[in-house]
């Protein structure tokens, strides 16, 4: 059985955190430790990332089963960031007995944009599929440089961009680069997965936290999420980008604590 690396901090209500594409637990360890002053926080490295081993198929079906098996049996609030939000939503849909609540952080159940015309009734805000195609094409040439470009995109347009990028680089390259197949398949998940039906059907406490300056998950998706799931607790950090746990830690913790206690 594949070993998945986990780190657990604190005591109390359980929160399981899943990182984004190309990352690992180190990216938000300081944030997790701060959140653990009030909760029991478990961070997990996706297969082929950080200190976790690889799995036979890096797809939602196998990821969900592997992650659920890697953490305790007690129900938890699953908190997913970016790609991790897609994985967390899939887990909440397929393993409802293990997910008593769900938080999507800078996540989108349909990551790519559909229909360019914003006034089109079928329009869904997201990133251009061309962006993911470019990253996928660059992976075979230089995986590390591709990750660096992705990091730069996450902090583009924010205050203190250089300092944030330096922090991101130090955290990400604490470990060896992720498995190339896992990276490629992670992009495939982002490009192809459509978990909007799962979001609409989820009947447990549910929150989405978006950044007003996010270049990957546009905050306009919030209104669409709310229409799909009227019970959703929607929050916008207006000056945050794609990494609010680095730029707006205190505000983010307040939102998460408010959600956890409102349950």
C-alpha positions as CSV (number, residue, x, y, z in Angstrom):
1,X,0.0,0.0,0.0
2,X,1.3,3.5,-0.9
3,X,2.5,5.5,2.0
4,X,1.1,9.0,2.1
5,X,2.8,11.6,4.3
6,X,0.7,13.3,6.9
7,X,1.4,15.9,9.5
8,X,-1.1,16.5,12.4
9,X,-1.1,19.4,14.8
10,X,-3.4,20.5,17.7
11,X,-6.5,19.1,19.3
12,X,-10.3,19.5,18.9
13,X,-12.6,19.3,15.9
14,X,-10.8,17.6,13.0
15,X,-9.8,19.4,9.8
16,X,-8.0,17.6,6.9
17,X,-6.2,19.9,4.5
18,X,-5.3,19.0,0.9
19,X,-2.8,21.2,-1.0
20,X,-2.8,22.3,-4.6
21,X,-1.1,21.3,-7.9
22,X,2.6,20.7,-7.6
23,X,2.8,21.6,-4.0
24,X,3.1,19.7,-0.7
25,X,2.3,20.2,3.0
26,X,5.3,22.5,3.5
27,X,3.5,25.2,1.5
28,X,1.0,25.9,4.3
29,X,2.6,24.4,7.4
30,X,2.8,27.7,9.3
31,X,-0.8,28.4,8.5
32,X,-1.8,24.9,9.6
33,X,0.0,25.3,12.9
34,X,-1.7,28.6,13.5
35,X,-5.1,27.0,12.8
36,X,-4.2,24.1,15.1
37,X,-4.3,26.4,18.1
38,X,-8.1,25.7,18.0
39,X,-8.5,22.5,15.9
40,X,-6.9,19.2,15.2
41,X,-5.4,19.8,11.7
42,X,-4.0,17.1,9.5
43,X,-2.1,18.0,6.3
44,X,-1.6,15.4,3.7
45,X,0.8,15.2,0.7
46,X,-0.9,14.1,-2.4
47,X,0.6,10.9,-4.0
48,X,3.8,11.6,-5.9
49,X,4.1,15.0,-4.1
50,X,6.3,16.0,-1.2
51,X,7.1,12.9,0.9
52,X,4.2,10.7,-0.3
53,X,4.7,7.7,-2.5
54,X,3.2,7.3,-6.0
55,X,-0.1,5.5,-6.7
56,X,-1.0,3.4,-9.8
57,X,-3.4,6.0,-11.2
58,X,-3.4,9.7,-10.3
59,X,-7.2,10.3,-10.8
60,X,-10.0,11.3,-8.6
61,X,-11.2,7.8,-7.9
62,X,-7.8,6.6,-6.7
63,X,-6.9,9.8,-5.0
64,X,-10.0,9.9,-2.9
65,X,-9.6,6.3,-1.7
66,X,-5.9,6.8,-0.9
67,X,-6.5,10.0,1.1
68,X,-9.4,8.6,3.1
69,X,-7.4,5.5,4.0
70,X,-4.5,7.7,5.1
71,X,-6.3,9.6,7.8
72,X,-8.3,8.5,10.9
73,X,-11.7,7.0,10.6
74,X,-13.5,9.9,12.4
75,X,-15.5,12.3,10.3
76,X,-13.7,15.6,9.5
77,X,-14.1,18.9,7.8
78,X,-12.1,18.6,4.6
79,X,-10.4,21.8,3.4
80,X,-9.1,21.7,-0.1
81,X,-7.0,24.4,-1.8
82,X,-7.0,24.8,-5.7
83,X,-6.6,21.2,-7.0
84,X,-7.0,20.1,-3.4
85,X,-10.5,21.6,-3.4
86,X,-11.4,19.4,-6.4
87,X,-10.2,16.4,-4.6
88,X,-11.9,17.4,-1.3
89,X,-15.2,17.9,-3.1
90,X,-15.0,14.5,-4.7
91,X,-14.2,12.9,-1.4
92,X,-17.2,14.6,0.3
93,X,-19.4,13.4,-2.6
94,X,-18.2,9.8,-2.6
95,X,-17.4,9.3,1.1
96,X,-20.1,11.3,2.9
97,X,-19.7,9.4,6.1
98,X,-16.1,10.8,6.3
99,X,-16.9,14.4,5.4
100,X,-19.1,16.2,7.9
101,X,-18.2,19.6,6.4
102,X,-16.3,21.0,3.4
103,X,-14.3,24.2,2.7
104,X,-13.2,25.1,-0.8
105,X,-10.3,27.5,-0.6
106,X,-9.6,29.2,-4.0
107,X,-11.3,26.2,-5.5
108,X,-13.6,25.7,-8.5
109,X,-15.7,22.6,-9.2
110,X,-15.2,23.3,-12.9
111,X,-11.7,24.7,-13.0
112,X,-11.6,25.8,-16.6
113,X,-13.7,28.5,-18.2
114,X,-16.6,27.5,-20.4
115,X,-17.9,29.8,-23.1
116,X,-16.1,33.1,-23.4
117,X,-19.1,35.4,-23.4
118,X,-19.8,36.4,-19.9
119,X,-23.5,37.1,-20.7
120,X,-23.9,33.6,-22.1
121,X,-26.3,31.6,-19.7
122,X,-23.9,28.6,-19.9
123,X,-20.8,30.7,-19.1
124,X,-18.8,29.3,-16.1
125,X,-15.9,31.5,-14.8
126,X,-12.5,29.8,-14.7
127,X,-9.0,29.7,-16.1
128,X,-8.5,29.5,-19.8
129,X,-7.8,25.8,-20.8
130,X,-4.9,27.1,-22.9
131,X,-3.1,28.0,-19.6
132,X,-3.2,24.4,-18.5
133,X,-2.2,23.2,-21.9
134,X,0.9,25.4,-21.9
135,X,1.9,24.0,-18.4
136,X,1.4,20.5,-19.6
137,X,3.5,21.0,-22.7
138,X,6.3,22.6,-20.6
139,X,6.5,19.8,-18.1
140,X,8.4,17.5,-20.4
141,X,11.0,20.2,-21.1
142,X,11.6,21.4,-17.5
143,X,9.3,20.5,-14.6
144,X,11.1,22.7,-12.1
145,X,10.8,25.8,-14.3
146,X,7.2,25.0,-15.0
147,X,6.5,24.9,-11.3
148,X,8.2,28.3,-10.9
149,X,6.0,29.8,-13.6
150,X,3.0,28.4,-11.9
151,X,4.1,29.9,-8.6
152,X,4.6,33.3,-10.2
153,X,1.0,33.1,-11.7
154,X,-0.4,32.6,-8.2
155,X,1.0,35.8,-6.8
156,X,0.8,37.9,-9.9
157,X,-0.6,41.4,-9.3
158,X,-0.3,41.2,-5.5
159,X,1.5,43.5,-3.1
160,X,5.0,42.2,-2.1
161,X,5.0,39.8,-5.1
162,X,8.8,39.2,-4.9
163,X,8.7,38.4,-1.2
164,X,5.7,36.1,-1.6
165,X,7.4,34.3,-4.5
166,X,10.5,33.8,-2.5
167,X,8.4,32.3,0.4
168,X,6.6,30.0,-2.1
169,X,9.9,28.8,-3.7
170,X,11.5,28.1,-0.3
171,X,8.4,26.0,0.8
172,X,7.9,24.1,-2.5
173,X,11.6,23.2,-3.0
174,X,11.9,21.9,0.6
175,X,11.2,18.6,-1.1
176,X,12.2,17.1,-4.5
177,X,9.9,18.1,-7.4
178,X,6.7,16.1,-7.7
179,X,6.5,13.0,-9.9
180,X,6.1,14.2,-13.5
181,X,3.2,11.8,-14.2
182,X,1.3,13.1,-11.1
183,X,1.9,16.6,-12.3
184,X,0.6,15.8,-15.8
185,X,-2.4,13.9,-14.4
186,X,-3.2,16.7,-11.9
187,X,-3.5,19.1,-14.8
188,X,-5.7,16.6,-16.6
189,X,-8.0,16.6,-13.5
190,X,-8.2,20.3,-13.5
191,X,-9.0,20.5,-17.2
192,X,-11.6,17.7,-17.3
193,X,-13.3,17.3,-13.9
194,X,-16.7,18.8,-13.5
195,X,-17.9,18.5,-9.9
196,X,-20.8,21.0,-10.1
197,X,-23.4,18.2,-9.7
198,X,-21.5,17.0,-6.6
199,X,-21.5,20.5,-5.2
200,X,-25.2,21.0,-5.8
201,X,-26.0,17.7,-4.1
202,X,-23.8,18.1,-1.0
203,X,-26.1,18.4,2.0
204,X,-23.6,19.1,4.8
205,X,-22.1,22.4,6.1
206,X,-20.2,23.9,3.1
207,X,-18.1,27.1,2.7
208,X,-16.2,28.6,-0.2
209,X,-13.5,31.2,0.3
210,X,-12.3,33.2,-2.7
211,X,-9.7,35.8,-3.4
212,X,-10.7,39.1,-5.1
213,X,-7.4,39.2,-7.0
214,X,-7.1,35.5,-7.8
215,X,-5.8,35.0,-11.4
216,X,-6.7,31.2,-11.5
217,X,-10.1,31.1,-9.7
218,X,-12.0,34.3,-10.5
219,X,-14.1,35.6,-7.7
220,X,-17.0,35.8,-10.2
221,X,-17.5,32.1,-9.7
222,X,-18.9,32.7,-6.2
223,X,-22.3,33.8,-7.5
224,X,-22.5,30.6,-9.7
225,X,-21.6,28.5,-6.7
226,X,-24.3,30.1,-4.6
227,X,-26.9,29.4,-7.3
228,X,-25.9,25.8,-7.4
229,X,-25.8,25.5,-3.6
230,X,-28.0,28.0,-1.8
231,X,-26.8,26.9,1.6
232,X,-23.2,27.6,0.8
233,X,-21.4,30.0,3.1
234,X,-19.5,32.3,0.6
235,X,-16.7,34.6,1.6
236,X,-14.5,36.9,-0.4
237,X,-11.1,38.2,0.6
238,X,-11.1,41.2,-1.7
239,X,-7.3,41.8,-1.7
240,X,-6.2,38.2,-1.7
241,X,-5.0,36.2,-4.7
242,X,-4.6,32.4,-5.0
243,X,-2.6,31.9,-1.8
244,X,-4.6,33.6,1.0
245,X,-3.1,31.4,3.7
246,X,0.2,33.3,3.0
247,X,-1.2,36.8,2.5
248,X,-4.3,37.0,4.7
249,X,-3.6,34.3,7.4
250,X,-5.5,36.0,10.3
251,X,-8.6,36.9,8.2
252,X,-8.7,33.4,6.8
253,X,-8.4,31.8,10.2
254,X,-11.3,33.9,11.4
255,X,-13.5,32.8,8.5
256,X,-12.6,29.2,9.1
257,X,-13.2,29.4,12.8
258,X,-16.5,31.1,12.2
259,X,-17.6,28.4,9.8
260,X,-16.5,25.6,12.2
261,X,-18.3,27.1,15.2
262,X,-21.5,27.9,13.2
263,X,-21.9,24.2,12.5
